[in-house]
Amino acid sequence: MSLAVGSEHFVQKVQENLGVRGIGRGIVATGDAYVLRESSETYEANFDPEKSAYNAN
């Protein structure tokens, strides 16, 4: 997910303004623009069951 797109300076400022929320974001050069991206791991869900199925017996 892209959080900001523009010049390198603009993207760095957006990352700074995010404060601690900007720490895990990476700046990637794409042609003549820069992109502040959020890692895809942020959106991966852990759907593994934490406990076994309930047994009423």
Protein Blocks (a to p, Z undefined) as FASTA:
>chain_A
ZZbgcdfklmmmmmmmnmmmlmmpccddehjaccddddfklmpccfbdfbdcddfZZ
